[in-house]
Amino acid sequence: MVRSQRLRSLVRSTPLLLMLGVGGVVTALGISAPSLSLPSASGGSIRGSILDSPKEVIDQVWQIVYRDYLDSTGSYNEMTWRQLRSNLLSKSYGGSVESYEAIRGMLASLNDPYTRFLDPKEFKEMQIDTSGELMGVGIQLSLDKDTKELIVVSPIEGTPAFRAGVQPKDVIVSIDGASTKGMTTEDAVKLIRGPEGTDVVLGLRRQGQVLNVPLKRARIEIHAVKAKLNTAPNGRKVGYIRLKQFNANATREMRAAIKDLESQAAEGYVLDLRSNPGGLLEASVDIARQWLNEGTIVSTRTREGIRDVRRATGSAITDKPLVVLIDQGSASASEILSGALQDNSRAQLVGQKTFGKGLVQAVRGLADGSGLTVTIAKYLTPKGTDIHKNGIKPDIEASMTEKEMKNFSVDDLGTQKDSQYRRAEGTLVRQLQKAQAVSTFQPGRANLSYALQ
């Protein structure tokens, strides 16, 4: 009875953590989890079985999915899920290893790569991820739902992977010569991480060719924002802000960057979200509010329908023209921000279609120190676009050629050597010229040339 009460207490009181981002770098929001309303188990043997610790964790995972899971694959059936619980709790388990296998098999039936079980060691590693500092090579991973292959979402700027030229959408086919076939993202992370200064070799498939890329592990520290004032070829002052990740410092750093560039008389802005894998939901909303005075930013759809709508609060720092750079490595929180700015006609988007990851996972700590991430919602742009799989399409397509990428370095971002940036800067300059023409035109005077620019 004591253990049964403890289970109910854990289910009610364990904090819920929300994940935004793909394959590794995640950030968390603590909010209260409502109590569960669960079906009664048929038969006293099952009710009594959860007094066993291995079964307690199995049942806790089952209950969380039963209450919160948002099915994005069409594989979930409530009656089948109820029967699965009965089957699992009627069995005996020799220990946590066997019960963990049962949990993973249970979750695999959902066919959702983002709903996954983490043993105590894996759960601790995930908590390290949320701290913003880790030992590794600096890549974000995702498991392709259809092919079951490990996909690079994006390398983190300034890390060994970034400097070595690892690219979004690269497929990791081997790690130190071992095939990744059948690996989970957790399996891969265990092999890729390691002590600072040690080596790891990734086999990457790109455009049909396999490249072996040697990398030296390092301490990965993420600074969210980099900003500078550029001068366009025609003399216009352009504020360039690169947002690398939506971490806990991103909102503060973005506000400081905008205010500093305003003090330097920036006439307009290019916000660079390329290869930004996402991060904290609150950061994406707060940063959108720094650019938007009014309008919807994002809405959340759970299995009960639209549950949460975030809006601008009249707190924009600047209303000067804005262009946003995106690419296939821009994911999750990046897609929320770019979608909000696009749908509210606050900015034009330049670049490539984004990654397309709009599902939200809740992170739950379990009774024995293990953990669970479970898909609970999806995000919609202000106009109702489902971000997941669809991504955000740019207003103006712009991509780099293979030749450009070969000779490109991190120091070239946001410079005239960066062809995507040049396209964004040119778009911004045209906006500034158009705004000047409108403000300069005066009825009754012979200045038709201004009016028609």
Secondary structure per residue as TSV (DSSP state, phi and psi in degrees):
chain	resnum	aa	ss	phi	psi
A	1	M	-	360.0	-40.2
A	2	V	H	-62.1	-44.1
A	3	R	H	-66.4	-38.8
A	4	S	H	-62.0	-42.3
A	5	Q	H	-64.1	-38.4
A	6	R	H	-62.4	-41.1
A	7	L	H	-60.7	-47.4
A	8	R	H	-62.2	-38.0
A	9	S	H	-65.6	-42.1
A	10	L	H	-62.8	-44.4
A	11	V	H	-62.1	-36.1
A	12	R	H	-78.7	-36.5
A	13	S	H	-105.3	-15.7
A	14	T	S	-61.2	128.5
A	15	P	-	-63.0	147.6
A	16	L	E	-99.3	133.5
A	17	L	E	-115.7	133.8
A	18	L	E	-101.8	133.3
A	19	M	E	-109.3	131.9
A	20	L	-	-127.5	132.9
A	21	G	S	126.6	176.6
A	22	V	S	-127.3	129.8
A	23	G	T	55.7	52.7
A	24	G	T	134.5	-68.9
A	25	V	-	-80.4	109.1
A	26	V	-	-131.5	160.5
A	27	T	-	-131.8	159.1
A	28	A	-	-127.6	146.5
A	29	L	-	-120.0	127.2
A	30	G	E	-87.2	120.7
A	31	I	E	-138.9	158.7
A	32	S	-	-73.4	140.4
A	33	A	-	-96.2	126.8
A	34	P	-	-67.7	158.5
A	35	S	-	-67.8	155.5
A	36	L	-	-85.3	145.7
A	37	S	-	-118.5	103.4
A	38	L	-	-114.4	156.2
A	39	P	-	-70.1	146.8
A	40	S	-	-74.6	142.9
A	41	A	-	-75.7	142.6
A	42	S	S	-86.8	121.8
A	43	G	S	98.7	136.3
A	44	G	H	-68.2	-25.9
A	45	S	H	-64.6	-37.2
A	46	I	H	-72.5	-41.2
A	47	R	H	-59.8	-39.9
A	48	G	H	-75.7	-24.8
A	49	S	H	-65.3	-27.0
A	50	I	T	-76.0	-2.2
A	51	L	T	-68.8	-20.5
A	52	D	S	-74.9	133.0
A	53	S	H	-58.1	-48.0
A	54	P	H	-57.9	-40.0
A	55	K	H	-72.8	-27.7
A	56	E	H	-59.9	-44.0
A	57	V	H	-69.6	-40.5
A	58	I	H	-57.5	-47.0
A	59	D	H	-69.1	-34.3
A	60	Q	H	-63.8	-43.7
A	61	V	H	-62.2	-45.9
A	62	W	H	-57.8	-44.5
A	63	Q	H	-65.4	-40.8
A	64	I	H	-61.5	-44.7
A	65	V	H	-64.0	-43.5
A	66	Y	H	-58.2	-38.6
A	67	R	H	-83.6	-44.2
A	68	D	H	-108.0	-20.5
A	69	Y	-	-63.3	131.7
A	70	L	-	-102.2	115.7
A	71	D	-	-80.8	113.6
A	72	S	S	-107.5	1.1
A	73	T	S	-113.5	-15.5
A	74	G	S	81.6	10.7
A	75	S	-	-95.0	-9.6
A	76	Y	-	-90.0	131.3
A	77	N	-	-133.4	123.4
A	78	E	H	-61.0	-42.5
A	79	M	H	-64.5	-41.6
A	80	T	H	-64.3	-39.0
A	81	W	H	-66.0	-38.7
A	82	R	H	-64.2	-43.2
A	83	Q	H	-65.2	-35.8
A	84	L	H	-61.5	-40.8
A	85	R	H	-60.2	-46.8
A	86	S	H	-59.4	-43.2
A	87	N	H	-64.3	-45.5
A	88	L	H	-68.3	-39.3
A	89	L	H	-80.0	-8.7
A	90	S	T	-87.2	-8.0
A	91	K	S	-94.6	164.9
A	92	S	-	-105.2	145.2
A	93	Y	-	-127.5	131.8
A	94	G	S	-74.6	-12.2
A	95	G	S	166.4	-170.7
A	96	S	H	-66.8	-32.4
A	97	V	H	-59.2	-46.1
A	98	E	H	-68.9	-40.8
A	99	S	H	-68.2	-35.0
A	100	Y	H	-65.5	-38.5
A	101	E	H	-62.2	-40.0
A	102	A	H	-64.8	-40.1
A	103	I	H	-64.4	-45.1
A	104	R	H	-64.1	-38.4
A	105	G	H	-65.4	-39.9
A	106	M	H	-61.2	-46.2
A	107	L	H	-70.5	-31.1
A	108	A	H	-62.1	-27.4
A	109	S	T	-65.6	-17.6
A	110	L	T	-79.6	-17.2
A	111	N	T	59.0	34.9
A	112	D	-	-121.2	107.0
A	113	P	T	-64.5	-16.4
A	114	Y	T	-91.5	-13.2
A	115	T	S	-97.0	107.6
A	116	R	E	-148.1	154.9
A	117	F	E	-94.8	142.1
A	118	L	E	-123.5	120.6
A	119	D	-	-68.1	170.7
A	120	P	H	-53.0	-39.3
A	121	K	H	-68.3	-43.5
A	122	E	H	-64.5	-38.6
A	123	F	H	-64.7	-39.0
A	124	K	H	-64.7	-39.5
A	125	E	H	-64.0	-37.9
A	126	M	H	-64.7	-36.7
A	127	Q	H	-66.1	-33.0
A	128	I	H	-64.3	-39.5
A	129	D	H	-55.5	-43.0
A	130	T	H	-69.7	-16.6
A	131	S	T	-75.6	-13.8
A	132	G	T	86.1	6.8
A	133	E	E	-141.9	133.5
A	134	L	E	-157.1	168.6
A	135	M	E	-102.5	122.3
A	136	G	E	177.8	-150.6
A	137	V	-	-114.7	-10.7
A	138	G	-	90.1	48.2
A	139	I	E	-128.4	150.6
A	140	Q	E	-102.7	133.0
A	141	L	E	-115.5	153.8
A	142	S	E	-145.2	151.8
A	143	L	E	-100.2	118.8
A	144	D	-	-64.1	125.8
A	145	K	T	-61.8	-37.2
A	146	D	T	-85.6	-47.5
A	147	T	T	-90.0	-16.2
A	148	K	-	63.4	22.6
A	149	E	-	-93.8	154.6
A	150	L	E	-84.1	121.4
A	151	I	E	-113.2	137.3
A	152	V	E	-78.7	119.1
A	153	V	E	-74.3	-51.6
A	154	S	E	-169.7	151.2
A	155	P	E	-82.5	150.7
A	156	I	-	-85.1	129.5
A	157	E	T	-55.1	135.9
A	158	G	T	85.5	-0.3
A	159	T	S	-95.6	169.2
A	160	P	H	-54.2	-40.8
A	161	A	H	-64.8	-41.5
A	162	F	H	-63.6	-46.4
A	163	R	H	-66.1	-28.5
A	164	A	T	-82.6	-4.3
A	165	G	T	88.5	16.3
A	166	V	-	-61.0	137.9
A	167	Q	-	-122.5	153.8
A	168	P	T	-56.2	143.8
A	169	K	T	78.2	-1.3
A	170	D	-	-60.0	140.3
A	171	V	E	-100.3	124.1
A	172	I	E	-84.2	108.5
A	173	V	E	-97.7	-18.7
A	174	S	E	-155.0	154.1
A	175	I	E	-130.8	115.3
A	176	D	T	52.1	40.4
A	177	G	T	85.1	-11.8
A	178	A	E	-88.4	130.3
A	179	S	E	-62.4	142.1
A	180	T	-	-92.5	5.7
A	181	K	T	-59.6	126.0
A	182	G	T	85.2	-3.9
A	183	M	-	-75.7	146.5
A	184	T	-	-88.8	169.7
A	185	T	H	-62.0	-34.5
A	186	E	H	-65.6	-40.8
A	187	D	H	-58.5	-45.5
A	188	A	H	-66.2	-42.5
A	189	V	H	-59.6	-41.3
A	190	K	H	-58.7	-39.3
A	191	L	H	-78.4	-32.6
A	192	I	H	-78.8	-37.5
A	193	R	-	-73.6	158.5
A	194	G	-	172.8	179.7
A	195	P	S	-59.3	145.5
A	196	E	T	-57.5	134.2
A	197	G	T	92.8	-10.6
A	198	T	-	-85.5	164.4
A	199	D	E	-107.0	151.1
A	200	V	E	-146.3	142.9
A	201	V	E	-115.1	123.3
A	202	L	E	-102.3	132.1
A	203	G	E	-92.6	116.7
A	204	L	E	-115.6	129.2
A	205	R	E	-96.4	122.9
A	206	R	E	-138.0	118.7
A	207	Q	T	52.4	43.0
A	208	G	T	85.2	-7.9
A	209	Q	E	-110.5	144.8
A	210	V	E	-102.7	126.4
A	211	L	E	-114.3	134.7
A	212	N	E	-96.3	116.3
A	213	V	E	-114.4	108.7
A	214	P	E	-78.4	135.6
A	215	L	E	-133.9	146.8
A	216	K	E	-107.3	123.3
A	217	R	-	-64.0	146.7
A	218	A	E	-146.7	167.8
A	219	R	E	-75.6	123.4
A	220	I	E	-99.1	112.3
A	221	E	E	-117.2	131.5
A	222	I	-	-110.0	117.1
A	223	H	-	-100.7	123.7
A	224	A	-	-70.3	-39.3
A	225	V	E	-126.0	139.1
A	226	K	E	-130.6	131.6
A	227	A	E	-140.6	152.4
A	228	K	E	-160.9	162.3
A	229	L	E	-100.6	118.6
A	230	N	E	-101.8	156.4
A	231	T	E	-114.7	116.8
A	232	A	-	-68.0	161.5
A	233	P	T	-53.6	-29.0
A	234	N	T	-91.8	8.4
A	235	G	S	94.3	-4.4
A	236	R	-	-67.2	143.1
A	237	K	E	-92.1	116.6
A	238	V	E	-115.3	122.8
A	239	G	E	-82.7	119.0
A	240	Y	E	-106.0	122.8
A	241	I	E	-127.2	120.4
A	242	R	E	-104.0	120.2
A	243	L	E	-104.1	113.6
A	244	K	-	-87.3	-31.3
A	245	Q	-	-164.4	151.2
A	246	F	B	-91.5	69.6
A	247	N	-	-94.6	-170.8
A	248	A	T	-65.3	-21.2
A	249	N	T	-97.6	-6.0
A	250	A	H	-61.4	-43.8
A	251	T	H	-61.3	-48.3
A	252	R	H	-63.5	-44.5
A	253	E	H	-66.7	-37.2
A	254	M	H	-65.7	-45.1
A	255	R	H	-59.0	-44.3
A	256	A	H	-64.3	-39.5
A	257	A	H	-65.4	-45.2
A	258	I	H	-63.1	-45.9
A	259	K	H	-63.2	-38.6
A	260	D	H	-65.8	-42.6
A	261	L	H	-70.3	-33.0
A	262	E	H	-61.6	-40.8
A	263	S	H	-66.9	-21.8
A	264	Q	T	-93.3	10.2
A	265	A	T	66.9	38.6
A	266	A	-	-60.5	135.7
A	267	E	-	-90.5	-20.4
A	268	G	E	-169.2	177.0
A	269	Y	E	-135.1	146.4
A	270	V	E	-115.6	117.0
A	271	L	E	-101.0	117.8
A	272	D	E	-99.7	110.7
A	273	L	-	-109.6	14.8
A	274	R	T	-62.9	136.8
A	275	S	T	58.2	24.6
A	276	N	-	-90.7	112.4
A	277	P	-	-80.8	-5.1
A	278	G	-	117.2	-149.9
A	279	G	B	145.5	-127.1
A	280	L	-	-84.9	126.3
A	281	L	H	-56.7	-47.7
A	282	E	H	-59.9	-34.4
A	283	A	H	-65.4	-41.3
A	284	S	H	-65.8	-38.7
A	285	V	H	-68.7	-46.7
A	286	D	H	-63.2	-38.3
A	287	I	H	-70.2	-38.1
A	288	A	H	-59.3	-38.7
A	289	R	H	-67.7	-21.3
A	290	Q	H	-74.7	-17.3
A	291	W	H	-110.3	-25.1
A	292	L	-	-110.7	132.4
A	293	N	S	-90.6	-29.4
A	294	E	S	-149.6	161.4
A	295	G	S	112.4	163.8
A	296	T	E	-76.6	143.1
A	297	I	E	-100.4	-51.6
A	298	V	E	-161.2	152.2
A	299	S	E	-125.8	153.7
A	300	T	E	-112.6	131.4
A	301	R	E	-114.2	116.9
A	302	T	E	-100.3	-172.7
A	303	R	T	-70.0	-15.0
A	304	E	T	-88.3	-5.4
A	305	G	E	114.2	-161.5
A	306	I	E	-68.8	120.5
A	307	R	E	-112.9	-26.4
A	308	D	E	-147.6	129.1
A	309	V	E	-124.1	124.1
A	310	R	E	-101.2	135.4
A	311	R	E	-128.6	160.9
A	312	A	-	-67.8	156.2
A	313	T	-	-124.3	21.4
A	314	G	S	70.2	26.7
A	315	S	-	-116.2	23.9
A	316	A	-	-60.8	139.9
A	317	I	S	-81.5	-32.2
A	318	T	-	-146.2	151.7
A	319	D	-	-115.9	16.2
A	320	K	S	-70.6	155.3
A	321	P	-	-52.9	145.5
A	322	L	E	-137.7	136.2
A	323	V	E	-124.8	137.8
A	324	V	E	-115.2	131.0
A	325	L	E	-95.0	128.4
A	326	I	E	-133.4	159.3
A	327	D	-	-151.5	-172.6
A	328	Q	T	-69.8	-10.0
A	329	G	T	-94.3	-1.2
A	330	S	-	-81.8	117.1
A	331	A	-	-134.0	155.6
A	332	S	T	54.8	-107.9
A	333	A	H	-57.8	-32.8
A	334	S	H	-63.2	-36.3
A	335	E	H	-74.3	-33.3
A	336	I	H	-62.6	-48.7
A	337	L	H	-65.6	-49.0
A	338	S	H	-66.0	-37.3
A	339	G	H	-65.1	-39.1
A	340	A	H	-65.3	-43.3
A	341	L	H	-69.5	-35.0
A	342	Q	H	-71.9	-49.3
A	343	D	H	-66.5	-27.2
A	344	N	T	-92.0	9.8
A	345	S	T	55.6	31.8
A	346	R	S	-87.9	-27.2
A	347	A	-	-147.5	154.7
A	348	Q	E	-96.3	141.5
A	349	L	E	-101.4	133.5
A	350	V	E	-125.3	135.8
A	351	G	E	135.9	-130.3
A	352	Q	S	-126.1	159.7
A	353	K	-	-58.7	139.1
A	354	T	-	-74.9	176.9
A	355	F	-	-62.5	-44.3
A	356	G	-	91.2	56.5
A	357	K	-	-127.4	98.3
A	358	G	-	-119.1	23.0
A	359	L	E	-95.3	149.0
A	360	V	E	-114.3	133.8
A	361	Q	E	-111.0	137.5
A	362	A	E	-92.6	140.0
A	363	V	E	-107.6	124.0
A	364	R	E	-123.3	129.3
A	365	G	E	-77.8	138.8
A	366	L	-	-106.5	176.0
A	367	A	T	-60.9	-30.8
A	368	D	T	-105.5	15.1
A	369	G	S	94.3	-4.0
A	370	S	-	-82.0	-177.2
A	371	G	E	-150.5	170.2
A	372	L	E	-142.1	135.3
A	373	T	E	-110.5	129.3
A	374	V	E	-133.8	132.1
A	375	T	E	-67.9	124.1
A	376	I	E	-122.6	-13.0
A	377	A	E	-163.3	169.8
A	378	K	E	-133.2	157.9
A	379	Y	E	-105.8	141.4
A	380	L	E	-120.3	142.7
A	381	T	-	-72.1	170.2
A	382	P	T	-53.8	-31.9
A	383	K	T	-90.6	7.7
A	384	G	-	90.0	10.1
A	385	T	-	-70.1	129.1
A	386	D	B	-78.4	113.0
A	387	I	-	-67.3	-35.7
A	388	H	T	-62.1	127.2
A	389	K	T	71.7	-33.6
A	390	N	T	-77.9	-37.2
A	391	G	-	71.1	-178.0
A	392	I	-	-111.2	126.6
A	393	K	-	-89.6	137.9
A	394	P	-	-73.2	156.6
A	395	D	S	-73.4	-32.9
A	396	I	E	-130.0	119.5
A	397	E	E	-74.3	135.9
A	398	A	-	-157.3	128.7
A	399	S	-	-139.2	162.4
A	400	M	-	-94.1	145.5
A	401	T	-	-80.0	162.5
A	402	E	H	-59.9	-36.5
A	403	K	H	-64.2	-42.8
A	404	E	H	-61.7	-44.8
A	405	M	H	-62.7	-35.4
A	406	K	H	-63.6	-36.5
A	407	N	T	-103.8	15.7
A	408	F	-	-97.8	142.8
A	409	S	-	-129.5	166.7
A	410	V	G	-60.1	-31.8
A	411	D	G	-69.0	-15.2
A	412	D	G	-85.6	-11.4
A	413	L	T	-61.7	133.8
A	414	G	T	72.6	21.4
A	415	T	S	-121.0	178.2
A	416	Q	T	-70.2	-10.3
A	417	K	T	-80.1	-10.9
A	418	D	-	-98.3	103.0
A	419	S	H	-65.1	-34.8
A	420	Q	H	-67.0	-40.3
A	421	Y	H	-63.9	-41.2
A	422	R	H	-58.8	-39.0
A	423	R	H	-66.4	-41.5
A	424	A	H	-66.0	-42.7
A	425	E	H	-62.9	-42.4
A	426	G	H	-62.4	-39.1
A	427	T	H	-62.7	-42.5
A	428	L	H	-65.3	-43.2
A	429	V	H	-60.6	-39.9
A	430	R	H	-64.2	-37.6
A	431	Q	H	-63.0	-42.1
A	432	L	H	-65.0	-40.2
A	433	Q	H	-66.2	-39.4
A	434	K	H	-65.1	-42.9
A	435	A	H	-63.7	-38.5
A	436	Q	H	-66.7	-39.1
A	437	A	H	-62.6	-41.9
A	438	V	H	-65.0	-43.0
A	439	S	H	-73.0	-26.7
A	440	T	H	-82.1	-31.6
A	441	F	-	-64.7	131.5
A	442	Q	-	-129.4	123.8
A	443	P	T	-56.4	141.8
A	444	G	T	90.5	-5.5
A	445	R	S	-115.0	156.4
A	446	A	S	-83.0	71.3
A	447	N	-	-132.7	43.0
A	448	L	H	-60.4	-30.5
A	449	S	H	-61.5	-35.6
A	450	Y	H	-66.9	-43.2
A	451	A	H	-64.7	-30.0
A	452	L	T	-96.7	3.4
A	453	Q	-	-68.3	360.0
